[in-house]
Amino acid sequence: MKKWYLVPVAVILIFLIGGCFSFGDMLDGIWEGVITDAYGNYDTVLVINSNNTGSISFDNDSYSVNIVNRRANRSFVGEYGWYDSSWHERIIEAELQNYGALRIEIYNNYGSLITTGFLYK
């Protein structure tokens, strides 16, 4: 009689050993690129942390980002804003295209698309 019961045991052991090694979310880190909107081109740096916070800067104007919805290693939705005479909120939707490219879309308070582009690690 063959010992077929060893196959499921081996598979379970492989999954258990594989679970001991934790890899960070590929979305975390520093993403850089040039984003273009109706007003011009902006050197953009997006920093995403594992605790669902981060920052985004456009030509050195920096804003805190709060991640409100996240799918690990795939996409996230974040928000940032500033106050001058009224509150201006922006929504960022980002999707990982491959390990080194992140496609982002930025929407204004009314849900209109302001800009879209790619950032790179």
C-alpha positions as CSV (number, residue, x, y, z in Angstrom):
1,M,0.0,0.0,0.0
2,K,1.3,3.3,-1.0
3,K,1.5,6.1,1.6
4,W,-0.7,8.6,-0.1
5,Y,-1.5,10.3,3.2
6,L,2.0,11.8,3.1
7,V,1.1,14.0,0.1
8,P,-1.5,16.1,2.0
9,V,0.8,16.3,5.0
10,A,3.6,17.6,2.7
11,V,1.3,20.2,1.1
12,I,0.2,21.4,4.5
13,L,3.8,21.7,5.7
14,I,4.8,23.7,2.7
15,F,1.9,26.1,3.3
16,L,2.9,26.4,6.9
17,I,6.5,27.1,6.2
18,G,5.6,29.5,3.4
19,G,3.3,31.4,5.8
20,C,6.3,32.1,8.1
21,F,7.8,34.3,5.5
22,S,6.0,37.6,5.3
23,F,6.5,39.9,2.3
24,G,5.5,43.5,2.5
25,D,2.7,45.0,0.4
26,M,4.1,46.1,-3.0
27,L,2.1,49.3,-2.8
28,D,4.2,50.5,0.2
29,G,7.2,52.7,-0.6
30,I,8.1,55.7,-2.6
31,W,6.6,56.3,-6.0
32,E,7.8,59.0,-8.3
33,G,6.9,60.5,-11.7
34,V,5.5,63.5,-13.6
35,I,1.8,64.1,-13.5
36,T,0.2,66.5,-16.0
37,D,-3.1,68.4,-15.5
38,A,-4.8,71.4,-17.0
39,Y,-2.3,73.7,-15.2
40,G,1.0,72.0,-16.1
41,N,3.4,69.3,-15.3
42,Y,4.3,68.4,-11.7
43,D,7.1,66.3,-10.3
44,T,5.1,64.0,-8.1
45,V,6.2,61.9,-5.2
46,L,3.8,59.5,-3.4
47,V,4.8,57.8,-0.2
48,I,2.6,54.9,1.1
49,N,3.2,53.4,4.5
50,S,2.0,50.1,5.8
51,N,-0.2,51.8,8.4
52,N,-2.5,53.3,5.7
53,T,-1.0,56.7,5.8
54,G,1.4,58.5,3.6
55,S,2.0,61.8,1.7
56,I,1.9,63.2,-1.8
57,S,3.9,66.1,-3.0
58,F,3.6,68.1,-6.2
59,D,6.7,70.2,-7.0
60,N,7.5,70.1,-3.2
61,D,3.9,71.1,-2.1
62,S,3.3,68.2,0.3
63,Y,0.0,66.9,1.6
64,S,-0.8,64.0,4.1
65,V,-2.7,61.1,2.5
66,N,-5.1,58.9,4.4
67,I,-5.8,55.5,2.8
68,V,-9.5,54.7,3.2
69,N,-9.7,51.5,1.1
70,R,-6.9,49.1,0.3
71,R,-6.5,45.8,-1.5
72,A,-3.0,44.4,-0.7
73,N,-0.6,44.3,-3.6
74,R,-3.3,45.6,-6.0
75,S,-4.9,49.0,-5.4
76,F,-6.0,51.7,-2.9
77,V,-8.2,54.7,-2.5
78,G,-6.8,57.6,-0.5
79,E,-7.8,61.2,0.2
80,Y,-5.9,64.4,0.9
81,G,-6.9,68.0,1.1
82,W,-6.1,71.5,2.3
83,Y,-8.0,74.5,3.7
84,D,-7.6,78.0,2.3
85,S,-11.0,79.8,2.4
86,S,-12.8,76.5,2.1
87,W,-11.9,72.8,2.3
88,H,-10.5,71.3,-0.9
89,E,-10.5,67.5,-0.9
90,R,-8.9,65.2,-3.5
91,I,-9.4,61.5,-4.0
92,I,-6.6,59.3,-5.3
93,E,-7.4,56.0,-6.9
94,A,-4.2,53.9,-7.5
95,E,-3.8,50.5,-9.1
96,L,-0.6,48.5,-9.4
97,Q,0.1,47.8,-13.0
98,N,3.2,45.7,-12.4
99,Y,5.9,45.7,-9.7
100,G,7.4,49.0,-10.7
101,A,4.4,51.0,-12.1
102,L,1.4,52.5,-10.3
103,R,-1.4,54.1,-12.2
104,I,-3.1,56.9,-10.3
105,E,-6.2,59.0,-10.9
106,I,-7.0,62.1,-8.9
107,Y,-10.6,63.4,-8.5
108,N,-11.8,66.7,-7.1
109,N,-14.5,67.4,-4.5
110,Y,-17.3,66.8,-7.1
111,G,-16.0,63.5,-8.4
112,S,-14.6,64.9,-11.6
113,L,-11.3,63.4,-12.9
114,I,-8.5,66.0,-12.6
115,T,-5.6,64.0,-13.8
116,T,-4.3,60.6,-14.4
117,G,-0.8,59.2,-14.8
118,F,1.9,56.8,-13.8
119,L,4.3,56.8,-10.9
120,Y,7.3,54.5,-10.7
121,K,9.3,52.9,-7.9
